[in-house]
Each structure stands twice: as structure tokens, then as C-alpha cells.
Amino acid sequence: MISVYDVIKKPLVTEKGVTKKDSERTLVFEVDVDANKTQIRQAVEQLFKVKVADVRTSTTAGKLRRRGRFAGYRSDWKKAYVKLQAGQKVPEYAEI
């Protein structure tokens, strides 16, 4: 059994994410790479006590990073855009 805290790693508080939250009622999270849309929907509904209308995901490949002659790749990560149903209160996790 996977925990909701294993599915949702952290909210992404960026300029684009805060704008989407305010204008489109869409929350942006960094999620586990192996999590599917159903698990993400259930985790957000359980954690924030809201109803989810739609979940979109995006997998980002890790970038090459160098430190002098040493090179390596950052880990791949997954982002989820969670749109709330109409009438649901948007949780305030990002105060800027």
C-alpha cells in the first residue's frame, strides 16, 4: 500500500504554477515517477479534501550536469497538473 505522501512529493511553487492555481484552479505537484493518474487523483482528494476534475502528467528527463571534468545526470522526475472541480475551495499551500 503506497502512502499519499509517497505519491505527492511536494507542491511546485513557481510563477507559472501560482498563475495556474489562481486563474485555472489547477494545482501543480512533483509526484513519484511510478505514480499513475488514478493514484495522484486519490492522493490529492484525500490530502486536501477536495474533488478533482482532471489530472495531466508530464515526465521530465534529467539534465546533464558537469563539475569540472566530472559529469552526471540528474534524476528523471514527474510533474502533475491537478484541476479541481467547480465550486471546490483551492487550498492555500503557496503564500507569496
N, C-alpha and C positions, 0 to 999 in steps of 0.2 A: 504494500500500500504506500503510495507516494504522498508526501505531505504537500499542502498548498504552498508552504514556504520553500519546498524543493522545486516546484513548478515556476513560481514567480520569484525571481532573484531580487530585482529592485525596480522601482519606477525610473524612467528616463526623464530627467528634468532638464530639458533643453528648450531653446527658444521655439523650435518647431513643435515640440511636444506640448508645451504650455499653450501655444496658439491653438493647436488642435483640440486641447481639452476645453478651452474657453469657447471656441466657435462651433466645433462639430461634436461636442460631448464624447470625445474619443480619448481614452487613456492609453499611454504608451509604457510598456514594460519590457525589461530584459528578462527573458524566460529561459528555461532549460532547453538545450538543443534537441533533446529527445521528446519534449512535450508536444502533444498534438492540440488541435484547436478545441476539442471537447474538454480536455484536462484544463486548458487555460480558462475556458468559459466557467467551468465548475469552481476553479480556484478563485477567480475574481468575484463570482457571485457569493461564495462562502466567506471570503475575506472582507469584502466591503459591503455586503448585504444589499446588493443592487441586482437588477435584471439586465442581462447582456443581450444586445440585438445582433451583433456581428463581431467576428474575430478574423483579423487578417494577420498573417505572419510573414516575416522576411528573415532569411538566413544570410548573414554577412560573413564572408571569408576573412580569415585573419591576414593581417598585412605583414610584409617582410620588414623587420626592424634590424638595424645594424648598430653595433657598438664597436667602433674601430674595425678590426679585422674579423670580429665575431658577428655572425648573422643568425637570425632565427625568425620564426613566425609566431605571431600572436595567435591565440586560440580563436576558432570559429565561434560565433555567437548568434543568438536568435532574438529577434525583436517582435513584439506582438502589439498590434493596434486593436484595442477593445472598444467598440462603440456601444454606448448604453442606450436602453430603450427610452422612448419619450416619457417624460414625467418622473424619471429617476433622478435623485439628487447626486450631483457629481462630487465625489469625495475630494477633500482639500488636503492632499499629501504634499503639494508643492506651493509653498508660500514664498514668492519672490518679491 
